[in-house]
Amino acid sequence: MRVSDILKVKGNTLFTVTPDTALHDAVNTMAEHDIGSLVVMEFGDLVGMLTFREIILTLKKNDGSVGSVTIRKVMDDHPITCTPETDVNEVRRMMLEHHVRYLPVIENRTLMGVISFYDVAKAVVEEQGFENRMLKAYIRDWPEEGQSTETR
């Protein structure tokens, strides 16, 4: 399975902000849409990611307030990315190795979407469920010993 398979199922709703967006506004957007990340774009290019991790670190630093900072001050400005052709097992390895929950999907410098750890886990579970159903159906139709396949 590839990242493109996950994006097809997930849909193409994408939330982006600029680095000069107030962090307070970004938090409101994330809360309103129940999302855990925002892609930070500037002049059509991916320049960072804002996740709840950066927000929590900012809250800790500022005694519970996001203050008046912009996203530029707190965003991850070197997010790891993948392509639509990246294998899901490679994505899982990348997410675990780099301890990230959200990966922007880039193709030819164009943002195609974002996949989350949840999206990957859901896709893997669904794929395994499908494989299990196919195997069970195959076993159920297995010919008994001595029975030729022509007499079934």
DSSP file (Angstrom, degrees, kcal/mol; ACC not computed):
  #  RESIDUE AA STRUCTURE BP1 BP2  ACC     N-H-->O    O-->H-N    N-H-->O    O-->H-N    TCO  KAPPA ALPHA  PHI   PSI    X-CA   Y-CA   Z-CA
    1    1 A M              0   0    0      0, 0.0    87,-2.6     0, 0.0    88,-0.3   0.000 360.0 360.0 360.0 143.7    0.0    0.0    0.0
    2    2 A R  B >>  -A   87   0A   0     85,-0.2     4,-1.1    86,-0.1     3,-0.9  -0.719 360.0-105.9-116.5 165.8    1.2    3.5   -0.8
    3    3 A V  H 3> S+     0   0    0     83,-2.0     4,-2.4    80,-0.3     3,-0.4   0.860 117.4  63.9 -58.4 -37.5    0.5    6.9    0.6
    4    4 A S  H 3> S+     0   0    0     80,-2.5     4,-1.9     1,-0.2    -1,-0.3   0.840  98.0  56.0 -58.4 -32.9   -1.7    7.7   -2.5
    5    5 A D  H <> S+     0   0    0     -3,-0.9     4,-1.4    79,-0.3    -1,-0.2   0.890 108.2  47.4 -65.7 -39.1   -4.1    4.9   -1.4
    6    6 A I  H  X S+     0   0    0     -4,-1.1     4,-2.8    -3,-0.4    -2,-0.2   0.917 110.2  52.1 -67.6 -43.1   -4.5    6.6    2.0
    7    7 A L  H  X S+     0   0    0     -4,-2.4     4,-2.1     1,-0.2    -2,-0.2   0.862 105.1  56.2 -63.1 -35.3   -5.1   10.0    0.4
    8    8 A K  H  < S+     0   0    0     -4,-1.9    -1,-0.2    -5,-0.2    -2,-0.2   0.915 114.9  37.9 -61.7 -42.4   -7.8    8.6   -1.9
    9    9 A V  H  < S+     0   0    0     -4,-1.4    -2,-0.2     1,-0.2    -1,-0.2   0.879 116.0  52.5 -75.3 -39.2   -9.7    7.3    1.1
   10   10 A K  H  < S-     0   0    0     -4,-2.8     3,-0.2     1,-0.2    -2,-0.2   0.832 102.4-134.4 -69.2 -34.1   -9.0   10.3    3.4
   11   11 A G     <  -     0   0    0     -4,-2.1    -1,-0.2    -5,-0.2    -2,-0.1  -0.438  21.3 -84.2  98.4 179.4  -10.1   13.0    1.0
   12   12 A N        +     0   0    0     -2,-0.1     2,-0.4    -4,-0.1    -1,-0.1   0.112  69.1 135.2-119.3  23.1   -8.5   16.2    0.1
   13   13 A T        +     0   0    0     -3,-0.2     2,-0.4     2,-0.0    -3,-0.0  -0.598  31.4 177.3 -71.7 128.5   -9.5   18.7    2.8
   14   14 A L        -     0   0    0     -2,-0.4     2,-0.5    99,-0.1    24,-0.1  -0.999  21.8-153.0-140.3 133.9   -6.3   20.5    3.8
   15   15 A F        +     0   0    0     -2,-0.4    24,-2.0    22,-0.2     2,-0.3  -0.932  21.2 175.0-111.4 124.3   -5.8   23.4    6.2
   16   16 A T  E     -b   39   0B   0     -2,-0.5     2,-0.3    22,-0.2    24,-0.2  -0.889   8.7-176.8-126.4 157.3   -2.9   25.7    5.6
   17   17 A V  E     -b   40   0B   0     22,-2.5    24,-2.9    -2,-0.3    -2,-0.0  -0.902  26.6-112.7-140.0 168.8   -1.6   28.9    7.3
   18   18 A T    >   -     0   0    0     -2,-0.3     3,-1.7    22,-0.2    53,-0.3  -0.683  31.7-111.2 -99.2 161.1    1.2   31.4    6.6
   19   19 A P  T 3  S+     0   0    0      0, 0.0    53,-2.6     0, 0.0    54,-0.3   0.756 116.8  58.6 -62.5 -22.7    4.1   31.8    9.0
   20   20 A D  T 3  S+     0   0    0     51,-0.2     2,-0.2    50,-0.2     3,-0.0   0.389  77.7 116.9 -90.3   4.1    2.9   35.2    9.9
   21   21 A T  S <  S-     0   0    0     -3,-1.7    50,-2.4     1,-0.1    51,-0.2  -0.489  77.3-105.6 -68.2 139.4   -0.5   33.9   11.2
   22   22 A A  B  >  -E   70   0C   0     48,-0.2     4,-1.9    -2,-0.2     3,-0.4  -0.458  20.1-131.9 -65.7 137.0   -1.0   34.6   14.9
   23   23 A L  H  > S+     0   0    0     46,-2.7     4,-2.6     1,-0.2     5,-0.2   0.872 107.9  60.2 -58.0 -37.4   -0.6   31.4   16.9
   24   24 A H  H  > S+     0   0    0     45,-0.4     4,-1.9    43,-0.2    -1,-0.2   0.912 105.3  47.3 -57.0 -44.2   -3.9   32.2   18.7
   25   25 A D  H  > S+     0   0    0     -3,-0.4     4,-2.3     2,-0.2    -1,-0.2   0.879 110.4  52.4 -65.7 -38.6   -5.7   32.1   15.3
   26   26 A A  H  X S+     0   0    0     -4,-1.9     4,-2.6     2,-0.2    -2,-0.2   0.905 107.5  51.6 -64.4 -41.7   -4.1   28.8   14.4
   27   27 A V  H  X S+     0   0    0     -4,-2.6     4,-2.4     1,-0.2    -1,-0.2   0.914 110.0  49.8 -61.2 -42.8   -5.2   27.3   17.7
   28   28 A N  H  X S+     0   0    0     -4,-1.9     4,-2.8     2,-0.2    -2,-0.2   0.915 110.6  49.6 -61.8 -43.4   -8.8   28.4   17.0
   29   29 A T  H  X S+     0   0    0     -4,-2.3     4,-2.0     1,-0.2    -2,-0.2   0.926 111.6  48.5 -61.6 -45.1   -8.7   26.9   13.5
   30   30 A M  H  X>S+     0   0    0     -4,-2.6     5,-2.1     1,-0.2     4,-0.6   0.902 114.3  45.9 -63.4 -40.6   -7.4   23.6   14.8
   31   31 A A  H ><5S+     0   0    0     -4,-2.4     3,-0.6     3,-0.2    -2,-0.2   0.920 111.6  51.3 -68.2 -44.0  -10.0   23.5   17.6
   32   32 A E  H 3<5S+     0   0    0     -4,-2.8    -1,-0.2     1,-0.2    -2,-0.2   0.856 120.0  34.8 -61.3 -36.7  -12.9   24.5   15.2
   33   33 A H  H 3<5S-     0   0    0     -4,-2.0    -1,-0.2    -5,-0.2    -2,-0.2   0.384 104.8-125.2-102.0   2.7  -12.0   21.8   12.7
   34   34 A D  T <<5 +     0   0    0     -3,-0.6     2,-0.3    -4,-0.6    -3,-0.2   0.933  60.5 144.0  52.7  52.8  -10.8   19.2   15.2
   35   35 A I      < -     0   0    0     -5,-2.1    -1,-0.2    -6,-0.1    -2,-0.1  -0.881  49.4-148.6-122.3 154.4   -7.4   18.8   13.5
   36   36 A G  S    S+     0   0    0     -2,-0.3    16,-1.3     1,-0.1     2,-0.3   0.448  75.6  31.7-101.8  -2.0   -4.0   18.2   15.0
   37   37 A S  E     - C   0  51B   0     14,-0.2     2,-0.4    15,-0.1    14,-0.2  -0.994  53.3-155.7-153.3 158.1   -1.9   20.0   12.5
   38   38 A L  E     - C   0  50B   0     12,-2.5    12,-2.6    -2,-0.3     2,-0.5  -0.997  23.7-129.6-132.0 138.8   -1.7   22.9   10.1
   39   39 A V  E     -bC  16  49B   0    -24,-2.0   -22,-2.5    -2,-0.4     2,-0.7  -0.754  20.2-141.4 -87.4 131.3    0.6   23.1    7.1
   40   40 A V  E     -bC  17  48B   0      8,-2.9     7,-3.1    -2,-0.5     8,-1.3  -0.848  25.2-179.3 -99.6 117.6    2.6   26.3    7.0
   41   41 A M  E     - C   0  46B   0    -24,-2.9     2,-0.4    -2,-0.7     5,-0.2  -0.901  12.1-178.6-119.4 143.4    2.9   27.6    3.4
   42   42 A E  E >  S- C   0  45B   0      3,-2.6     3,-1.8    -2,-0.4   -24,-0.0  -0.960  74.8 -12.5-143.1 124.7    4.7   30.7    2.1
   43   43 A F  T 3  S-     0   0    0     -2,-0.4     3,-0.1     1,-0.3    -1,-0.0   0.850 129.5 -53.6  54.4  38.1    4.8   31.8   -1.5
   44   44 A G  T 3  S+     0   0    0      1,-0.2     2,-0.3    66,-0.0    -1,-0.3   0.470 116.7 109.2  81.0   2.3    3.4   28.4   -2.6
   45   45 A D  E <  S-C   42   0B   0     -3,-1.8    -3,-2.6    65,-0.1     2,-0.4  -0.860  74.9-111.8-114.1 147.7    6.1   26.4   -0.7
   46   46 A L  E     +C   41   0B   0     -2,-0.3    -5,-0.2    -5,-0.2     3,-0.1  -0.626  41.0 164.2 -70.8 123.4    5.9   24.2    2.4
   47   47 A V  E     -     0   0B   0     -7,-3.1     2,-0.3    -2,-0.4    -6,-0.2   0.454  56.7 -27.2-121.2  -5.7    7.9   26.0    5.0
   48   48 A G  E     -C   40   0B   0     -8,-1.3    -8,-2.9    30,-0.1     2,-0.4  -0.984  49.7-112.5 175.2 176.3    6.8   24.3    8.2
   49   49 A M  E     -CD  39  76B   0     27,-1.8    27,-2.8    -2,-0.3     2,-0.5  -0.990  14.8-157.6-132.1 142.2    4.3   22.3   10.2
   50   50 A L  E     +C   38   0B   0    -12,-2.6   -12,-2.5    -2,-0.4     2,-0.3  -0.985  23.0 167.6-118.8 121.6    2.4   23.4   13.3
   51   51 A T  E >>  -C   37   0B   0     -2,-0.5     4,-1.6   -14,-0.2     3,-0.5  -0.758  53.6 -96.3-124.4 173.4    1.1   20.6   15.5
   52   52 A F  H 3> S+     0   0    0    -16,-1.3     4,-2.6    -2,-0.3     5,-0.2   0.767 120.0  67.1 -61.9 -22.7   -0.4   20.4   18.9
   53   53 A R  H 3> S+     0   0    0    -17,-0.2     4,-2.2     2,-0.2    -1,-0.2   0.939 102.0  44.4 -62.4 -46.8    3.2   19.5   20.1
   54   54 A E  H <> S+     0   0    0     -3,-0.5     4,-1.9     1,-0.2    -1,-0.2   0.859 113.6  52.0 -66.0 -34.4    4.5   23.0   19.3
   55   55 A I  H  X S+     0   0    0     -4,-1.6     4,-2.6     2,-0.2    -2,-0.2   0.924 109.2  48.6 -68.2 -43.8    1.4   24.5   20.8
   56   56 A I  H  X S+     0   0    0     -4,-2.6     4,-2.4     1,-0.2    -2,-0.2   0.908 110.6  51.2 -63.4 -41.3    1.8   22.6   24.1
   57   57 A L  H  X S+     0   0    0     -4,-2.2     4,-2.3     1,-0.2    -1,-0.2   0.891 111.0  49.1 -62.2 -38.7    5.5   23.6   24.3
   58   58 A T  H  X S+     0   0    0     -4,-1.9     4,-2.1     2,-0.2     7,-0.3   0.912 109.7  51.3 -66.7 -42.3    4.6   27.2   23.8
   59   59 A L  H  <>S+     0   0    0     -4,-2.6     5,-3.9     1,-0.2     6,-0.5   0.910 111.2  48.4 -60.1 -42.3    1.9   27.0   26.5
   60   60 A K  H ><5S+     0   0    0     -4,-2.4     3,-1.2     1,-0.2    -2,-0.2   0.928 112.3  48.3 -62.9 -45.1    4.5   25.5   28.9
   61   61 A K  H 3<5S+     0   0    0     -4,-2.3    -1,-0.2     1,-0.3    -2,-0.2   0.841 116.6  43.0 -64.1 -34.2    7.0   28.2   28.1
   62   62 A N  T ><5S-     0   0    0     -4,-2.1     3,-0.8     3,-0.3    -1,-0.3   0.002 116.7-105.0-106.1  28.0    4.4   31.0   28.5
   63   63 A D  T < 5S-     0   0    0     -3,-1.2    -3,-0.2     1,-0.2    -4,-0.1   0.888  87.5 -38.0  52.6  45.5    2.7   29.8   31.7
   64   64 A G  T 3 <S+     0   0    0     -5,-3.9     2,-0.4     1,-0.3    -1,-0.2   0.527 116.4 105.5  90.4   6.2   -0.4   28.6   29.9
   65   65 A S    <   -     0   0    0     -3,-0.8    -3,-0.3    -6,-0.5    -1,-0.3  -0.927  58.6-151.6-120.7 143.9   -0.7   31.4   27.3
   66   66 A V    >   -     0   0    0     -2,-0.4     3,-0.9     1,-0.2   -43,-0.2   0.641  40.4-164.6 -83.2 -13.9    0.0   31.3   23.6
   67   67 A G  T 3   -     0   0    0      1,-0.2   -43,-0.2    -5,-0.1    -1,-0.2  -0.260  42.6 -55.3  67.5-153.0    0.8   35.0   23.8
   68   68 A S  T 3  S+     0   0    0    -45,-0.1    -1,-0.2    -3,-0.1    -2,-0.0   0.066  89.3 132.0-114.3  22.7    0.9   37.1   20.7
   69   69 A V    <   -     0   0    0     -3,-0.9   -46,-2.7   -47,-0.1   -45,-0.4  -0.301  52.2-124.0 -74.9 159.6    3.6   35.2   18.8
   70   70 A T  B >>  -E   22   0C   0    -48,-0.3     3,-1.2   -47,-0.1     4,-0.5  -0.566  27.9-105.7 -95.1 166.3    3.2   34.1   15.1
   71   71 A I  H >> S+     0   0    0    -50,-2.4     4,-2.6   -53,-0.3     3,-1.5   0.846 115.4  70.3 -59.4 -34.9    3.5   30.6   13.9
   72   72 A R  H 34 S+     0   0    0    -53,-2.6    -1,-0.3     1,-0.3   -52,-0.1   0.823  95.2  54.6 -52.7 -33.9    6.9   31.4   12.5
   73   73 A K  H <4 S+     0   0    0     -3,-1.2    -1,-0.3   -54,-0.3    -2,-0.2   0.722 122.9  22.9 -75.1 -21.9    8.3   31.5   16.1
   74   74 A V  H << S+     0   0    0     -3,-1.5    -2,-0.2    -4,-0.5    -1,-0.2   0.570  92.9 110.0-123.5 -13.1    7.0   28.1   17.1
   75   75 A M  S  < S-     0   0    0     -4,-2.6     2,-0.9    -5,-0.1   -25,-0.2  -0.152  76.1-106.5 -67.4 159.6    6.6   25.9   14.0
   76   76 A D  B     -D   49   0B   0    -27,-2.8   -27,-1.8     1,-0.1    -1,-0.1  -0.806  35.8-170.0 -80.4 109.9    8.7   23.0   13.0
   77   77 A D  S    S+     0   0    0     -2,-0.9    -1,-0.1     1,-0.2    -2,-0.1   0.362  76.5  47.3 -91.8   7.4   10.6   24.6   10.1
   78   78 A H  S    S+     0   0    0    -29,-0.1    -1,-0.2     2,-0.0   -30,-0.1  -0.383  75.8 174.0-137.5  59.2   12.1   21.4    8.8
   79   79 A P        -     0   0    0      0, 0.0     2,-0.2     0, 0.0    24,-0.1  -0.381  32.6-120.2 -69.9 144.3    9.3   18.9    8.6
   80   80 A I        -     0   0    0     -2,-0.1     2,-0.3    18,-0.1    -2,-0.0  -0.565  36.4-166.8 -77.5 150.7   10.0   15.5    7.1
   81   81 A T        -     0   0    0     -2,-0.2     2,-0.3    22,-0.2    24,-0.2  -0.807  13.4-157.9-131.7 170.1    7.8   14.7    4.1
   82   82 A C  B     -f  105   0D   0     22,-2.0    24,-3.1    -2,-0.3     9,-0.0  -0.849  18.2-120.9-137.6 177.2    6.9   11.8    1.9
   83   83 A T    >   -     0   0    0     -2,-0.3     3,-1.5    22,-0.2   -80,-0.3  -0.730  32.6-103.9-114.6 167.4    5.5   11.4   -1.6
   84   84 A P  T 3  S+     0   0    0      0, 0.0   -80,-2.5     0, 0.0   -79,-0.3   0.774 122.0  55.2 -61.0 -23.7    2.3    9.7   -2.8
   85   85 A E  T 3  S+     0   0    0    -82,-0.2     2,-0.1   -83,-0.2     0, 0.0   0.499  78.7 118.6 -89.3  -3.4    4.5    6.8   -4.0
   86   86 A T  S <  S-     0   0    0     -3,-1.5   -83,-2.0     1,-0.1   -82,-0.2  -0.417  71.0-115.3 -65.1 135.4    6.1    6.2   -0.5
   87   87 A D  B  >  -A    2   0A   0    -85,-0.2     4,-1.9     1,-0.1     3,-0.5  -0.454  17.1-125.6 -70.9 143.1    5.2    2.8    0.8
   88   88 A V  H  > S+     0   0    0    -87,-2.6     4,-2.5     1,-0.3     5,-0.2   0.845 110.5  56.9 -61.2 -35.3    3.1    2.8    4.0
   89   89 A N  H  > S+     0   0    0    -88,-0.3     4,-2.0     1,-0.2    -1,-0.3   0.880 106.9  49.3 -64.3 -35.8    5.7    0.6    5.9
   90   90 A E  H  > S+     0   0    0     -3,-0.5     4,-2.7     2,-0.2    -2,-0.2   0.884 109.3  52.4 -67.5 -38.7    8.3    3.3    5.1
   91   91 A V  H  X S+     0   0    0     -4,-1.9     4,-2.8     2,-0.2     5,-0.2   0.915 108.4  50.5 -62.9 -43.1    6.0    6.0    6.4
   92   92 A R  H  X S+     0   0    0     -4,-2.5     4,-2.4     1,-0.2     5,-0.2   0.925 111.4  48.3 -61.0 -43.4    5.5    4.0    9.6
   93   93 A R  H  X S+     0   0    0     -4,-2.0     4,-3.0     2,-0.2     5,-0.2   0.926 112.5  48.7 -61.9 -45.0    9.3    3.7   10.0
   94   94 A M  H  X S+     0   0    0     -4,-2.7     4,-2.4     1,-0.2    -2,-0.2   0.922 111.6  49.0 -61.2 -45.2    9.7    7.5    9.3
   95   95 A M  H  X>S+     0   0    0     -4,-2.8     5,-1.8     1,-0.2     4,-0.7   0.910 116.1  42.7 -63.1 -42.9    7.1    8.5   11.8
   96   96 A L  H  <5S+     0   0    0     -4,-2.4     3,-0.3    -5,-0.2    -2,-0.2   0.923 115.3  48.7 -69.7 -43.9    8.5    6.2   14.5
   97   97 A E  H  <5S+     0   0    0     -4,-3.0    -2,-0.2     1,-0.2    -1,-0.2   0.881 121.9  33.8 -64.2 -39.5   12.1    7.2   13.9
   98   98 A H  H  <5S-     0   0    0     -4,-2.4    -1,-0.2    -5,-0.2    -2,-0.2   0.426 104.6-126.6 -98.4  -0.6   11.5   10.9   13.8
   99   99 A H  T  <5 +     0   0    0     -4,-0.7     2,-0.3    -3,-0.3    -3,-0.2   0.932  59.0 143.4  55.5  51.3    8.7   10.8   16.5
  100  100 A V      < -     0   0    0     -5,-1.8    -1,-0.2    -6,-0.2    -2,-0.1  -0.905  41.9-165.6-120.9 151.3    6.2   12.7   14.3
  101  101 A R  S    S+     0   0    0     -2,-0.3    16,-2.0     1,-0.2     2,-0.4   0.515  75.9  50.3-109.2 -10.6    2.4   12.2   14.0
  102  102 A Y  E     - G   0 116D   0     14,-0.2    14,-0.2    15,-0.1    -1,-0.2  -0.996  59.2-171.9-135.7 133.1    1.8   14.2   10.8
  103  103 A L  E     - G   0 115D   0     12,-2.9    12,-2.5    -2,-0.4     2,-0.2  -0.980  19.6-136.8-125.7 121.5    3.6   14.0    7.4
  104  104 A P  E     - G   0 114D   0      0, 0.0   -22,-2.0     0, 0.0     2,-0.6  -0.520  19.5-137.5 -68.2 142.8    3.1   16.4    4.5
  105  105 A V  E     -fG  82 113D   0      8,-3.3     7,-3.6   -24,-0.2     8,-1.0  -0.926  25.8-174.8-106.7 118.2    2.8   14.6    1.2
  106  106 A I  E     + G   0 111D   0    -24,-3.1     2,-0.4    -2,-0.6     5,-0.2  -0.924  14.1 179.6-119.7 136.6    4.7   16.4   -1.5
  107  107 A E  E >  S- G   0 110D   0      3,-2.6     3,-1.8    -2,-0.4   -24,-0.0  -0.960  78.8 -17.8-136.1 119.5    4.9   15.7   -5.2
  108  108 A N  T 3  S-     0   0    0     -2,-0.4     3,-0.1     1,-0.3    -1,-0.1   0.915 127.4 -53.9  51.4  48.1    7.0   17.9   -7.5
  109  109 A R  T 3  S+     0   0    0      1,-0.2     2,-0.5   -64,-0.0    -1,-0.3   0.534 114.4 121.9  66.1   8.8    7.1   20.7   -4.8
  110  110 A T  E <   -G  107   0D   0     -3,-1.8    -3,-2.6   -65,-0.1     2,-0.5  -0.882  66.8-124.5-104.6 131.8    3.2   20.6   -4.7
  111  111 A L  E     +G  106   0D   0     -2,-0.5    -5,-0.2    -5,-0.2     3,-0.1  -0.621  30.1 176.1 -73.9 120.0    1.5   19.8   -1.4
  112  112 A M  E     -     0   0D   0     -7,-3.6     2,-0.3    -2,-0.5    -6,-0.2   0.653  55.2 -67.1 -98.6 -20.6   -0.8   16.8   -2.0
  113  113 A G  E     -G  105   0D   0     -8,-1.0    -8,-3.3     2,-0.0     2,-0.4  -0.967  45.5 -91.7 160.0-173.0   -2.1   16.4    1.5
  114  114 A V  E     -G  104   0D   0     -2,-0.3     2,-0.4   -10,-0.3   -77,-0.0  -0.999  27.3-158.6-134.7 134.5   -1.1   15.4    5.0
  115  115 A I  E     -G  103   0D   0    -12,-2.5   -12,-2.9    -2,-0.4     2,-0.2  -0.928  10.0-152.2-114.4 144.1   -1.3   12.0    6.5
  116  116 A S  E  >  -G  102   0D   0     -2,-0.4     4,-2.2   -14,-0.2   -14,-0.2  -0.629  31.8-108.3-107.1 166.2   -1.4   11.3   10.2
  117  117 A F  H  > S+     0   0    0    -16,-2.0     4,-2.6     1,-0.2     5,-0.2   0.886 123.6  54.2 -57.3 -39.1   -0.3    8.4   12.4
  118  118 A Y  H  > S+     0   0    0    -17,-0.3     4,-2.8     2,-0.2     5,-0.2   0.919 105.3  51.8 -61.1 -45.5   -4.0    7.6   12.8
  119  119 A D  H  > S+     0   0    0      1,-0.2     4,-2.2     2,-0.2    -2,-0.2   0.912 112.6  46.1 -58.1 -43.3   -4.6    7.6    9.0
  120  120 A V  H  X S+     0   0    0     -4,-2.2     4,-2.4     2,-0.2    -2,-0.2   0.936 113.2  48.3 -66.4 -47.2   -1.7    5.1    8.6
  121  121 A A  H  X S+     0   0    0     -4,-2.6     4,-2.5     1,-0.2    -2,-0.2   0.915 112.2  49.5 -60.8 -43.4   -2.9    2.9   11.4
  122  122 A K  H  X S+     0   0    0     -4,-2.8     4,-2.5     1,-0.2    -1,-0.2   0.919 111.3  48.9 -61.8 -44.9   -6.4    2.9   10.1
  123  123 A A  H  X S+     0   0    0     -4,-2.2     4,-2.4    -5,-0.2    -1,-0.2   0.900 111.9  48.7 -63.5 -41.1   -5.3    1.9    6.6
  124  124 A V  H  X S+     0   0    0     -4,-2.4     4,-2.6     2,-0.2    -2,-0.2   0.927 112.1  48.2 -65.7 -44.7   -3.1   -0.9    7.9
  125  125 A V  H  X S+     0   0    0     -4,-2.5     4,-2.4     2,-0.2    -2,-0.2   0.916 113.0  48.3 -62.2 -43.2   -5.9   -2.3   10.0
  126  126 A E  H  X S+     0   0    0     -4,-2.5     4,-2.2     2,-0.2    -1,-0.2   0.903 112.0  49.2 -64.6 -40.7   -8.4   -2.1    7.1
  127  127 A E  H  X S+     0   0    0     -4,-2.4     4,-2.4     2,-0.2    -2,-0.2   0.915 112.1  48.0 -64.9 -42.5   -5.9   -3.8    4.8
  128  128 A Q  H  X S+     0   0    0     -4,-2.6     4,-2.6     2,-0.2    -2,-0.2   0.888 110.2  52.8 -65.3 -38.8   -5.2   -6.6    7.3
  129  129 A G  H  X S+     0   0    0     -4,-2.4     4,-2.3     2,-0.2    -2,-0.2   0.912 109.8  48.3 -61.6 -43.1   -8.9   -7.1    7.8
  130  130 A F  H  X S+     0   0    0     -4,-2.2     4,-2.3     2,-0.2    -2,-0.2   0.930 112.2  48.6 -62.3 -46.1   -9.5   -7.4    4.1
  131  131 A E  H  X S+     0   0    0     -4,-2.4     4,-2.5     1,-0.2    -2,-0.2   0.902 110.6  51.6 -62.1 -40.6   -6.6   -9.9    3.8
  132  132 A N  H  X S+     0   0    0     -4,-2.6     4,-2.6     2,-0.2    -1,-0.2   0.913 109.4  49.5 -62.2 -43.3   -8.0  -11.9    6.8
  133  133 A R  H  X S+     0   0    0     -4,-2.3     4,-2.2     2,-0.2    -1,-0.2   0.901 111.9  48.9 -63.3 -39.9  -11.4  -12.1    5.1
  134  134 A M  H  X S+     0   0    0     -4,-2.3     4,-2.3     2,-0.2    -2,-0.2   0.913 112.2  48.1 -65.8 -42.4   -9.9  -13.3    1.9
  135  135 A L  H  X S+     0   0    0     -4,-2.5     4,-2.8     2,-0.2    -2,-0.2   0.912 111.6  49.8 -64.8 -42.2   -7.8  -15.9    3.6
  136  136 A K  H  X S+     0   0    0     -4,-2.6     4,-2.6     2,-0.2    -1,-0.2   0.898 111.5  48.8 -63.9 -40.0  -10.8  -17.2    5.6
  137  137 A A  H  X S+     0   0    0     -4,-2.2     4,-1.5     2,-0.2    -1,-0.2   0.901 112.1  49.4 -64.9 -39.9  -12.9  -17.4    2.4
  138  138 A Y  H  < S+     0   0    0     -4,-2.3    -2,-0.2     2,-0.2    -1,-0.2   0.919 113.0  46.1 -64.6 -44.4  -10.1  -19.3    0.7
  139  139 A I  H >< S+     0   0    0     -4,-2.8     3,-1.6     1,-0.2    -2,-0.2   0.903 108.9  55.3 -66.6 -40.5   -9.7  -21.7    3.7
  140  140 A R  H 3< S+     0   0    0     -4,-2.6    -1,-0.2     1,-0.3    -2,-0.2   0.844 111.3  45.2 -59.9 -34.4  -13.5  -22.2    3.8
  141  141 A D  T 3< S+     0   0    0     -4,-1.5    -1,-0.3    -5,-0.2    -2,-0.2   0.325  83.3 130.0 -91.9   7.0  -13.5  -23.3    0.2
  142  142 A W    <   -     0   0    0     -3,-1.6     2,-0.1    -4,-0.1    -3,-0.1  -0.416  65.5-113.1 -64.1 131.1  -10.4  -25.5    0.6
  143  143 A P        -     0   0    0      0, 0.0     3,-0.1     0, 0.0    -1,-0.1  -0.384  31.0-111.3 -66.8 142.4  -11.2  -29.0   -1.0
  144  144 A E    >   -     0   0    0      1,-0.1     3,-2.2     4,-0.1     2,-0.1  -0.335  49.0 -78.9 -68.0 157.1  -11.4  -31.8    1.5
  145  145 A E  T 3  S+     0   0    0      1,-0.3    -1,-0.1    -2,-0.0     3,-0.1  -0.345 120.8  15.5 -60.5 132.3   -8.6  -34.4    1.3
  146  146 A G  T 3  S+     0   0    0      1,-0.3     2,-0.5    -3,-0.1    -1,-0.3   0.227  98.1 118.0  88.3 -13.7   -9.2  -36.8   -1.6
  147  147 A Q    <   -     0   0    0     -3,-2.2    -1,-0.3     2,-0.0     2,-0.2  -0.742  59.7-138.6 -86.9 126.4  -11.8  -34.4   -3.2
  148  148 A S    >   -     0   0    0     -2,-0.5     3,-0.8     1,-0.1     4,-0.4  -0.492  16.5-122.4 -81.1 156.5  -10.8  -33.2   -6.6
  149  149 A T  T 3  S+     0   0    0      1,-0.2     3,-0.4     2,-0.2    -1,-0.1   0.694 108.8  65.6 -71.0 -16.8  -11.4  -29.6   -7.5
  150  150 A E  T 3  S+     0   0    0      1,-0.2    -1,-0.2     2,-0.1    -3,-0.0   0.774  98.0  52.3 -76.4 -24.8  -13.5  -30.8  -10.4
  151  151 A T    <         0   0    0     -3,-0.8    -1,-0.2     1,-0.2    -2,-0.2   0.502 360.0 360.0 -91.0  -2.8  -16.2  -32.4   -8.2
  152  152 A R              0   0    0     -3,-0.4    -1,-0.2    -4,-0.4    -2,-0.1   0.498 360.0 360.0 -77.6 360.0  -16.8  -29.4   -6.1
